[in-house]
Amino acid sequence: MLDTIAVIPVAGPFVSYVVPFIFVLSVIIFVHELGHYVIGRWCGIGVEVFSVGFGPVIWSRRDRRGTVWQVAALPLGGYVRFLEAPEPGSGREQPTMAVPAGQSGDLQGTVGGDRFDDASVLRRALTVAAGPVANFALSVILFAGLAAVNGVSSGNMTVGAVLDLPGYEFGIQRGDRIIEVNGGSVEDFADIQILISETATPDRETGSENRAASTSAATVRYLVERDGRLLEIEGDHPLVPFLSSIEPVSPASRAGLRSGDLVLEVDSRAVRRFSDLREAVLGAGESGVNMLVLRKGELVSVSVTPTVMDREVGEGVFEKRVAIGVRGRIAFDPEVTTPGPFRALAIGFSTMVFVIEVSVDGIYHMIVGNIGLENIQGPLGIAHVSGDVASNGFLDLLWLLGVISVAIGMLNLLPIPVLDGGHLIMFAYEAGVGRRPSDRVLGILTRFGLMALVCLMVFATYNDILRLIGA
């Protein structure tokens, strides 16, 4: 089964990128192929080879059923070779990638099970569909596990933690239950960001000298319940230039900005709110800016060159804006609780559905031209993303693993002949008309599918190279 990661709608030492990249790919490929293998065996179909990777074999063993399990040198895909699967264009379905010469080892011996082509259409369809389904299942499990580890909001507007940032007094304390913000009632923490963005001191000021003074004076009013009493308190604007995340393969990532940095100055001008940082970047255009950040108690200078990036400015509305690829956050977090196993799985499933919706939406906007095709990433881009995300911690890498697993599942369901989706279309045709497509049709469709994937691979790699050199 051909599993390419050439296209997925997403500087440090070399090893810091290679190791996370290989980890992510190997897990996703293994799970995908294991789905094919398990359901194929359950359907009574024999398996000759189970391979993670292509090219020269670096490890292999044969199990008691005669299946050769192997790891190959190039971790850009994998395959399951079912019993007596024919070559492409022979007029019979081949849902697996043919074993390259010299790679399969000694296949003499008994392989239990039926030939793939002798199985019913239903058994073949279940076997082929099992790969993408396994990827979706992996994502649900990963997202559910992360929800269990990180916890979920209690939903009662109680503050669970407050950032301890030098020079800031937010007024909010852990355990406070927030009732109103700037006179507006709140039901969840998303309401807080909306209210402070709409009603707080205006972000834009004229004159650089007055600007710093106005931003330092910006405050937000709260009505909270604390120890059974209602209190009106006031504190510094909580949308601070504290970097909660760094977009992989972005100007911020290349410059060395890290999650957890607190931006103090941009070009020697003080910033107090995230909007100050945003305006400074917009004002710089595509010229470099010098930032002074506080990182784990130490002052660090970082030079960043903004670039034009696609940004959503409204539902379904995109425009190109100068940006560096960072995200801020509110200075306090909601109280969290640990979900039970069933709720965690429900959260994992809903998160997977959300990732699918976002991916489909992104593809749609690429097709209609709202988002540039330069956002398509290939293997080099994924390797860079993996390294960037891994630098934030193993849990973040698991999140990326879940997202990419969803993308691989979706990619393999595309109706391209050499992918799982293409084989499922062929099986549907066979079930509908009572016969298999002709050799000629299969050959044409297979060549078209391979050509399309190669073109996508080349285009995505071209994008990767331009992005990595900062072009």
C-alpha positions as CSV (number, residue, x, y, z in Angstrom):
1,M,0.0,0.0,0.0
2,L,1.5,3.3,-1.0
3,D,1.5,5.7,1.9
4,T,3.0,9.0,0.9
5,I,3.2,12.1,3.1
6,A,4.2,14.3,0.3
7,V,1.3,16.8,0.9
8,I,-0.2,17.7,4.3
9,P,-2.3,21.0,4.6
10,V,0.6,22.6,7.9
11,A,17.4,26.1,13.2
12,G,18.7,23.8,15.3
13,P,21.0,20.8,15.3
14,F,20.3,18.3,12.5
15,V,19.3,15.5,14.9
16,S,16.7,17.6,16.7
17,Y,14.7,17.5,13.4
18,V,15.5,14.0,12.1
19,V,14.7,12.1,15.3
20,P,11.2,13.6,15.8
21,F,10.5,13.3,12.1
22,I,11.4,9.6,12.0
23,F,9.4,9.0,15.3
24,V,6.3,10.7,13.9
25,L,6.4,9.0,10.5
26,S,7.3,5.5,11.9
27,V,4.4,5.5,14.3
28,I,1.9,6.7,11.7
29,I,3.1,4.3,9.1
30,F,3.1,1.4,11.5
31,V,-0.4,2.0,12.7
32,H,-1.7,2.5,9.2
33,E,-0.2,-0.7,7.9
34,L,-1.2,-2.5,11.1
35,G,-4.8,-1.6,10.3
36,H,-4.5,-3.3,6.9
37,Y,-2.7,-6.3,8.4
38,V,-5.1,-6.9,11.3
39,I,-8.3,-6.6,9.3
40,G,-6.8,-8.5,6.3
41,R,-5.9,-11.4,8.6
42,W,-9.3,-11.2,10.2
43,C,-10.8,-11.5,6.8
44,G,-8.7,-14.6,6.1
45,I,-6.3,-13.0,3.7
46,G,-2.6,-14.1,3.7
47,V,0.2,-11.6,4.2
48,E,3.6,-12.0,2.7
49,V,5.4,-8.8,3.9
50,F,4.8,-6.1,6.4
51,S,7.2,-3.2,5.9
52,V,7.8,0.1,7.6
53,G,9.9,2.1,5.1
54,F,11.2,1.6,1.6
55,G,14.6,0.8,0.2
56,P,17.3,-1.5,1.7
57,V,16.1,-3.7,4.5
58,I,17.9,-3.0,7.8
59,W,16.0,-5.5,9.9
60,S,13.6,-8.4,9.2
61,R,12.1,-11.5,10.8
62,R,9.5,-14.1,9.7
63,D,6.7,-15.0,12.0
64,R,5.1,-18.5,12.4
65,R,2.4,-17.6,9.8
66,G,5.1,-17.0,7.2
67,T,4.8,-13.2,7.2
68,V,8.1,-11.2,6.9
69,W,8.2,-8.2,9.2
70,Q,10.8,-5.7,8.2
71,V,12.1,-2.1,8.6
72,A,13.6,-0.4,5.6
73,A,16.0,2.5,5.3
74,L,13.7,5.2,3.9
75,P,11.0,6.1,6.4
76,L,8.8,7.8,3.8
77,G,6.1,5.2,3.7
78,G,5.3,1.5,4.2
79,Y,3.3,-1.3,2.8
80,V,1.6,-4.6,3.4
81,R,2.1,-7.2,0.6
82,F,-0.8,-9.6,0.6
83,L,-0.6,-13.1,-0.6
84,E,0.1,-13.4,-4.4
85,A,-0.9,-9.7,-5.0
86,P,-0.3,-9.1,-8.8
87,E,1.7,-6.4,-10.4
88,P,0.0,-3.0,-11.3
89,G,-1.9,-3.1,-14.6
90,S,-2.5,-6.8,-14.6
91,G,-6.2,-6.4,-14.5
92,R,-6.6,-7.4,-10.8
93,E,-6.6,-5.1,-7.8
94,Q,-3.4,-4.5,-6.0
95,P,-4.0,-2.6,-2.8
96,T,-0.4,-3.0,-1.7
97,M,2.9,-1.5,-3.0
98,A,4.9,-4.1,-4.9
99,V,8.0,-5.2,-3.0
100,P,11.2,-3.7,-4.6
101,A,13.7,-6.2,-5.9
102,G,15.9,-7.6,-3.2
103,Q,13.8,-6.2,-0.4
104,S,11.4,-9.0,0.5
105,G,14.0,-11.6,1.5
106,D,13.4,-15.3,1.2
107,L,9.6,-15.7,0.9
108,Q,9.7,-19.5,0.5
109,G,7.6,-21.2,3.0
110,T,3.9,-21.3,3.9
111,V,1.9,-18.2,4.2
112,G,-1.5,-18.9,5.7
113,G,-4.7,-17.4,4.3
114,D,-6.4,-16.8,1.0
115,R,-5.1,-14.8,-1.9
116,F,-6.2,-11.2,-1.8
117,D,-7.9,-11.4,-5.3
118,D,-9.8,-14.5,-4.3
119,A,-11.5,-12.7,-1.3
120,S,-14.9,-11.2,-1.7
121,V,-15.3,-7.5,-2.6
122,L,-16.5,-6.8,1.0
123,R,-13.4,-8.4,2.5
124,R,-11.1,-6.6,0.2
125,A,-12.8,-3.3,0.9
126,L,-12.7,-3.8,4.7
127,T,-9.0,-4.6,4.5
128,V,-8.2,-1.5,2.4
129,A,-10.3,0.9,4.5
130,A,-8.7,-0.4,7.7
131,G,-5.6,1.7,7.1
132,P,-7.1,5.1,7.2
133,V,-9.5,4.1,9.9
134,A,-6.5,3.0,12.0
135,N,-5.0,6.5,11.5
136,F,-8.2,8.1,12.7
137,A,-8.4,5.8,15.7
138,L,-4.8,6.6,16.6
139,S,-5.7,10.3,16.6
140,V,-8.7,9.8,18.8
141,I,-6.6,7.9,21.3
142,L,-3.8,10.5,21.3
143,F,-6.2,13.4,21.7
144,A,-8.1,11.5,24.4
145,G,-4.9,10.8,26.3
146,L,-3.7,14.4,26.1
147,A,-7.1,15.5,27.4
148,A,-6.7,13.2,30.3
149,V,-3.2,14.4,31.1
150,N,-3.7,18.1,30.6
151,G,-7.3,18.2,32.0
152,V,-10.3,20.1,30.6
153,S,-11.9,23.3,31.8
154,S,-14.2,22.8,34.7
155,G,-16.7,25.2,33.0
156,N,-17.5,27.2,36.1
157,M,-15.3,30.3,35.3
158,T,-13.0,29.5,38.2
159,V,-9.4,30.6,37.7
160,G,-6.9,27.7,38.0
161,A,-3.6,29.5,37.5
162,V,-2.3,33.1,36.9
163,L,0.9,33.9,35.1
164,D,3.6,35.4,37.4
165,L,5.1,38.1,35.2
166,P,7.4,40.8,36.5
167,G,5.9,44.3,36.2
168,Y,2.3,43.1,35.9
169,E,-0.5,43.1,38.5
170,F,-3.6,41.4,37.1
171,G,-5.7,41.5,40.2
172,I,-7.0,38.1,39.5
173,Q,-6.1,35.3,41.9
174,R,-6.2,31.5,41.7
175,G,-9.6,30.3,42.9
176,D,-11.5,33.5,41.8
177,R,-14.8,32.8,39.9
178,I,-15.1,35.5,37.3
179,I,-18.6,36.9,36.8
180,E,-18.2,40.0,34.8
181,V,-15.4,41.6,32.7
182,N,-15.6,45.4,32.0
183,G,-19.3,45.2,32.9
184,G,-20.2,42.3,30.6
185,S,-21.2,38.9,31.9
186,V,-19.1,35.9,30.9
187,E,-19.9,32.2,30.6
188,D,-16.6,30.8,29.4
189,F,-13.0,32.0,29.1
190,A,-13.5,32.8,25.4
191,D,-15.9,35.5,26.4
192,I,-13.2,37.2,28.4
193,Q,-10.9,37.7,25.4
194,I,-13.8,39.1,23.4
195,L,-14.8,41.6,26.1
196,I,-11.3,42.8,26.8
197,S,-10.7,43.3,23.1
198,E,-13.9,45.2,22.6
199,T,-14.1,47.4,25.7
200,A,-10.5,47.9,27.0
201,T,-8.4,51.0,26.5
202,P,-8.0,51.5,22.7
203,D,-4.9,49.8,21.4
204,R,-3.9,52.5,18.9
205,E,-2.3,55.7,20.2
206,T,-0.7,58.5,18.2
207,G,2.9,59.3,19.1
208,S,5.5,56.9,20.3
209,E,6.1,58.6,23.6
210,N,2.4,58.5,24.5
211,R,2.0,55.0,23.2
212,A,4.2,53.4,25.9
213,A,2.5,55.3,28.6
214,S,-1.0,54.5,27.5
215,T,-0.3,50.8,27.2
216,S,1.2,50.6,30.6
217,A,-1.9,52.3,32.1
218,A,-4.4,50.0,30.3
219,T,-6.5,48.1,32.9
220,V,-9.4,45.7,32.9
221,R,-12.2,45.6,35.6
222,Y,-13.6,42.4,36.9
223,L,-16.5,41.3,39.2
224,V,-15.4,38.1,40.9
225,E,-16.5,35.8,43.7
226,R,-13.6,35.2,46.1
227,D,-14.0,33.2,49.3
228,G,-17.8,33.6,49.1
229,R,-17.7,37.4,48.6
230,L,-18.3,39.5,45.5
231,L,-15.4,41.8,44.8
232,E,-14.8,44.5,42.1
233,I,-11.1,44.4,41.2
234,E,-8.9,46.0,38.5
235,G,-5.7,44.8,37.0
236,D,-3.4,45.1,34.1
237,H,-4.6,44.2,30.6
238,P,-4.3,40.3,30.6
239,L,-3.6,40.0,26.8
240,V,0.1,40.2,27.4
241,P,3.0,39.7,24.9
242,F,3.7,36.3,26.4
243,L,4.3,33.8,23.6
244,S,2.1,30.8,24.2
245,S,3.1,29.1,21.0
246,I,5.5,29.6,18.0
247,E,4.3,28.6,14.6
248,P,6.6,26.0,13.1
249,V,8.7,27.0,10.0
250,S,7.9,30.7,10.7
251,P,10.1,33.8,11.0
252,A,9.8,33.5,14.8
253,S,10.8,29.9,14.7
254,R,13.8,30.6,12.5
255,A,14.9,33.6,14.7
256,G,14.9,31.4,17.8
257,L,11.9,32.7,19.7
258,R,10.4,30.1,22.1
259,S,7.2,29.3,23.7
260,G,7.2,31.0,27.1
261,D,9.1,34.1,26.1
262,L,7.8,37.4,27.4
263,V,8.4,40.2,24.9
264,L,9.5,43.4,26.7
265,E,10.7,45.6,23.9
266,V,10.5,45.9,20.1
267,D,13.1,48.2,18.6
268,S,13.7,49.7,22.0
269,R,10.1,50.5,22.5
270,A,8.3,49.0,25.5
271,V,5.3,46.7,24.8
272,R,2.7,45.8,27.4
273,R,0.0,44.1,25.5
274,F,0.0,41.6,22.7
275,S,-1.6,44.2,20.5
276,D,1.5,46.4,20.9
277,L,3.6,43.5,19.6
278,R,1.3,43.0,16.7
279,E,1.3,46.7,15.7
280,A,5.1,46.9,16.0
281,V,5.4,44.0,13.5
282,L,2.8,45.5,11.2
283,G,4.6,48.8,11.3
284,A,7.9,47.2,10.4
285,G,6.6,45.6,7.3
286,E,9.1,43.1,6.0
287,S,12.0,44.8,7.7
288,G,13.8,43.2,10.6
289,V,12.9,44.1,14.2
290,N,15.0,43.6,17.3
291,M,13.2,42.2,20.3
292,L,14.2,42.0,24.0
293,V,12.5,39.0,25.6
294,L,12.5,37.6,29.1
295,R,13.3,33.9,29.0
296,K,13.4,31.9,32.2
297,G,14.6,35.0,34.1
298,E,17.2,36.0,31.6
299,L,17.1,38.9,29.1
300,V,17.6,37.7,25.5
301,S,17.9,39.7,22.3
302,V,16.3,38.3,19.2
303,S,16.2,39.7,15.6
304,V,13.1,38.7,13.6
305,T,12.3,39.5,10.0
306,P,8.5,39.5,9.4
307,T,7.1,38.0,6.3
308,V,3.7,38.0,4.5
309,M,1.5,35.2,5.7
310,D,-2.1,34.1,5.1
311,R,-4.3,35.1,8.0
312,E,-8.0,34.5,8.6
313,V,-9.6,37.9,9.5
314,G,-13.2,36.7,9.6
315,E,-15.1,33.5,9.1
316,G,-14.0,32.3,5.7
317,V,-12.2,35.6,5.0
318,F,-8.5,35.6,4.5
319,E,-5.9,38.2,3.7
320,K,-2.2,38.4,3.5
321,R,-0.6,40.2,6.4
322,V,2.9,40.8,7.7
323,A,3.4,38.5,10.6
324,I,6.1,36.6,12.5
325,G,4.1,33.5,13.5
326,V,3.5,33.8,17.3
327,R,0.4,33.5,19.4
328,G,-0.3,35.3,22.7
329,R,-2.6,34.3,25.5
330,I,-4.6,35.5,28.5
331,A,-2.6,35.8,31.7
332,F,-4.8,33.3,33.6
333,D,-6.1,29.8,32.9
334,P,-9.4,28.1,33.8
335,E,-9.5,25.5,36.5
336,V,-9.2,22.1,35.0
337,T,-10.5,18.7,35.9
338,T,-9.4,15.2,34.8
339,P,-12.0,13.7,32.5
340,G,-13.1,10.0,32.8
341,P,-12.2,7.5,30.1
342,F,-15.5,7.9,28.2
343,R,-15.5,11.7,28.3
344,A,-11.8,11.7,27.2
345,L,-12.6,9.5,24.2
346,A,-15.5,11.8,23.4
347,I,-13.2,14.8,23.5
348,G,-10.7,12.9,21.4
349,F,-13.3,12.1,18.8
350,S,-14.6,15.7,18.7
351,T,-11.0,17.0,18.4
352,M,-10.4,14.6,15.5
353,V,-13.6,15.8,13.7
354,F,-12.4,19.4,14.3
355,V,-9.0,18.7,12.7
356,I,-10.8,17.2,9.7
357,E,-13.1,20.2,9.4
358,V,-10.2,22.6,9.6
359,S,-8.2,20.6,7.0
360,V,-11.1,20.4,4.6
361,D,-11.8,24.1,5.1
362,G,-8.1,24.9,4.3
363,I,-8.1,22.8,1.2
364,Y,-11.3,24.5,0.0
365,H,-9.8,28.0,0.5
366,M,-6.7,26.8,-1.4
367,I,-8.8,25.7,-4.3
368,V,-10.8,28.9,-4.5
369,G,-7.6,31.0,-4.1
370,N,-8.1,32.5,-0.7
371,I,-5.0,30.8,0.6
372,G,-1.8,30.5,-1.3
373,L,-0.5,27.1,-2.5
374,E,2.8,28.0,-0.9
375,N,1.3,26.7,2.4
376,I,1.4,23.1,1.1
377,Q,4.2,21.3,2.9
378,G,6.2,18.2,2.0
379,P,8.6,15.9,3.9
380,L,11.2,18.6,4.5
381,G,8.6,20.9,5.9
382,I,7.1,18.1,8.1
383,A,10.6,17.4,9.4
384,H,11.1,21.0,10.3
385,V,7.7,21.2,11.9
386,S,8.4,18.0,13.9
387,G,11.6,19.5,15.3
388,D,10.1,22.8,16.2
389,V,7.1,21.2,18.0
390,A,9.4,18.6,19.7
391,S,11.4,21.5,21.2
392,N,8.3,22.5,23.2
393,G,8.0,19.1,24.8
394,F,6.9,15.5,24.1
395,L,3.2,16.2,24.7
396,D,3.2,18.8,22.0
397,L,4.9,16.2,19.7
398,L,2.1,13.8,20.5
399,W,-0.4,16.4,19.5
400,L,1.3,16.9,16.2
401,L,1.4,13.1,15.7
402,G,-2.4,13.1,16.2
403,V,-2.9,15.9,13.7
404,I,-0.6,14.3,11.0
405,S,-2.3,10.9,11.6
406,V,-5.6,12.5,10.7
407,A,-4.1,14.1,7.6
408,I,-2.6,10.8,6.5
409,G,-6.0,9.1,6.9
410,M,-7.7,11.8,4.8
411,L,-4.9,11.7,2.2
412,N,-5.2,8.0,1.7
413,L,-9.0,8.3,1.2
414,L,-8.5,10.5,-1.8
415,P,-10.0,8.9,-5.0
416,I,-6.5,8.4,-6.5
417,P,-5.9,4.9,-7.9
418,V,-2.7,4.1,-6.1
419,L,-4.2,5.2,-2.7
420,D,-6.7,3.5,-0.5
421,G,-9.5,5.7,-1.7
422,G,-8.8,4.8,-5.3
423,H,-9.0,1.1,-4.5
424,L,-12.3,1.6,-2.7
425,I,-13.7,3.3,-5.8
426,M,-12.7,0.3,-7.8
427,F,-14.3,-2.0,-5.4
428,A,-17.5,0.0,-5.5
429,Y,-17.5,-0.2,-9.3
430,E,-17.0,-3.9,-9.2
431,A,-19.8,-4.4,-6.7
432,G,-22.1,-2.2,-8.8
433,V,-21.5,-3.6,-12.3
434,G,-20.4,-7.1,-11.3
435,R,-17.0,-7.1,-12.9
436,R,-13.6,-5.5,-12.4
437,P,-12.3,-2.6,-14.5
438,S,-10.4,-3.6,-17.6
439,D,-6.6,-3.9,-17.7
440,R,-6.4,-0.8,-19.9
441,V,-8.5,1.4,-17.6
442,L,-6.5,0.2,-14.6
443,G,-3.2,0.9,-16.3
444,I,-4.3,4.4,-17.3
445,L,-5.7,5.3,-13.9
446,T,-2.6,3.9,-12.1
447,R,-0.2,6.0,-14.2
448,F,-2.3,9.1,-13.7
449,G,-2.4,8.6,-10.0
450,L,1.3,8.1,-9.7
451,M,2.0,11.1,-11.9
452,A,-0.3,13.3,-9.8
453,L,1.4,12.2,-6.5
454,V,4.9,12.8,-8.0
455,C,3.9,16.3,-9.1
456,L,2.5,17.0,-5.7
457,M,5.7,15.7,-4.0
458,V,7.9,17.9,-6.3
459,F,5.7,21.0,-5.7
460,A,5.6,20.5,-1.9
461,T,9.3,19.9,-1.7
462,Y,9.9,23.1,-3.8
463,N,7.8,25.0,-1.2
464,D,9.7,23.4,1.6
465,I,13.0,24.6,0.2
466,L,11.8,28.1,-0.4
467,R,10.4,28.2,3.2
468,L,13.5,26.8,4.9
469,I,15.8,29.3,3.2
470,G,13.4,32.1,4.1
471,A,12.5,33.0,0.5
